[in-house]
Amino acid sequence: MALGGQNVGEAELRHLKSMSLAIRQDIVKMVAEAGSGHPGGSLSIADIVTVLFFDVMKHDPGDPCWEGRDRLVLSKGHACPALYAALAESGYFQKEELLTLRKLGSRLQGHPDMCKLPGLEASTGSLGQGLSLASGIALAMKMDGKSNRVFCIMGDGELDEGQIWEAAMTAAHYRLDNLCGIIDRNGLQIDGDTESIKSLEPLADKWRAFGWNVIEVDGHNLRDLFSAMHRFRHTHFRPTIIIAHTIKGKGVSFMENQAGWHGKAPSSEQTEAALLELSKEVVR
C-alpha cells in the first residue's frame, strides 16, 4: 500500500528511480514479445505511473477492491504496457504474465479491460472519454462523503476530442477537488506533432479558463511530480490538472521524440539495443 507524505527523501527517490527503470525495461520487453503495441507513449508516462503507484496513491494489491483506495483511469489506454508493468511491480500479478501482452486469451489486452485484470479501474482506449469517467467517479465519491482521490492520465493528442472539454466544465462546476488530471504533454501524436495537427497552446490558460488549478512540471523529474501531487492534495474547491512535459519514447535514445514509435514494436536487434541502453542507466 503506497502512502505518500509531504517530502521525498533520497532513499525514497532512489527507490522510485529503480521502479521507473524497471517499468521501462518491462515496456520494451512486453511490446517486443507481442510484436505490436505502443512503446513511445508508454515510456513517456513511466515516471508518472511510478510516482502514482509507489508513493502517491492509496492502494492495496492484496485487496484490489478495497473501498479506501484511490482510483486511476488511464484515458490513453494504448499506453497500458506502463500501467501493466506498474501493477506487476506492485504485486497485483506475477511479472512473468507481462510477456502475454496482446496474446490470445491473455488478461493483458492491447487496451485495459477491467473485467479481466485486478487493479484496473476502467476499460479504456477510445480516446477522450477517460476524464468523463474519472469525473463521474470523483463526483460519486463526493456525494458519498468519501475522501478517495481520482487520477486520470491523458495524452495530449486526445485533447483534440470535444468530450475532454465537456468533462473539464463539469468537474469545475461540481468543484471536484478530489480529481487530478495528468496530461502526458510529449508534443507528439500518431500522425506527427500536436501543434501542426490541431494546436493546443496556450494549453495552461485554457484549463485555467475552465476553472482548474493548473500545475506544469517536468514529467520526468520525480521530485517535481511528487511536489505537484502534494499541491493537488492541498487544493480545495476546484479540480487540478498537471501538465507533465515529457519526451515520447523517454529512455531509449532511438525512440525519443519520434512519432513513428507511437505504435510499433522494436525488432530483435532494436530490443537488444534498447535494453542494453537501459541497463547502463545508473540509479543514484
C-alpha angles and dihedrals in degrees: 000000000000119000117174125206132199099275133040116218128211094257091049090047091053089050091052092048091051090050094050090049092050090049091052091050091049091050092055093046094047097049092043092051092047092048089222140051142093115294099161100061092036093056091046093060097041093103092045095054089044093058092043097049101036103036118007113037124073106228140138121214088197091058108028092176095051106146093221094060125114117239130235123195114192099207092178089062095176087073090065094123087076091049094046091049091051091049091050093047088050092053104253090129140350117289091231088071090066089079090064091071112146093356121136110275094008122141087221103077125181087261124030116276111192091195092064109039131047115235096037113117098188141016105239142169106110097101123239097028103088098082091053089052092047092047091053092051091047092049091050090051090052093048090051092050093242125148098215116132125224125212128192125191114205133181118234090233092059090059084083086078116095095217089070090065094045087055090047090057092046095050092049092046091056093042093234099189089164090067124089121182118196120199118205093217100190093140096232135096132177095284100039141286117356096230093058095046099045116339116236102184135143079042099159092050090052092056091045089053089054090056101257130140102244125207124177120200145162099265092211096051106093093197091052091049091048091049091050091053090051091052089050091054090055098046116103136199097008137064121252129231120195113201102204111196105215143164118244108237091015113187099026108080098207091050097046117114092354115130088198089073092060092101113002134105120229120245119246090263092049091047091053091048093048094050091046090053092048091047089060092056107110120214109216 
